[in-house]
Amino acid sequence: MGDLLQPWHIIVLFMIPFFVLHVVFFWLVCKKAGLSPFLSLLCLIPYVGPFVVLCVLTFSSWRVIPAPPGWPQPLYPQPPYPQPPVPPQLPPQ
């Protein structure tokens, strides 16, 4: 009974869901970016895999399909950018 929960059991119980979540999230991002979702399986390589996938996502061209014309617009339009303050003017001499 004492061998049931060793420290490495706890590490494995936390690492497996962590790796699965990484693969699922990168799978969805790669699919939305127009890349092969199987690229997300590189995340299973510790330390190097997620870095490689992020580099590929960063430097590749995303083949994203534009939204159709009937796509709902946001409820609130984006506010205009605030104008920068005018610097103080010195009187002419």
Secondary structure, DSSP 8 states (H G I E B T S, - for coil): -TTSS-HHHHHHHHHHHHHHHHHHHHHHHHHHHTS-GGGGGGGGSTTHHHHHHHHHHHHS--------TTS---SS-----------------
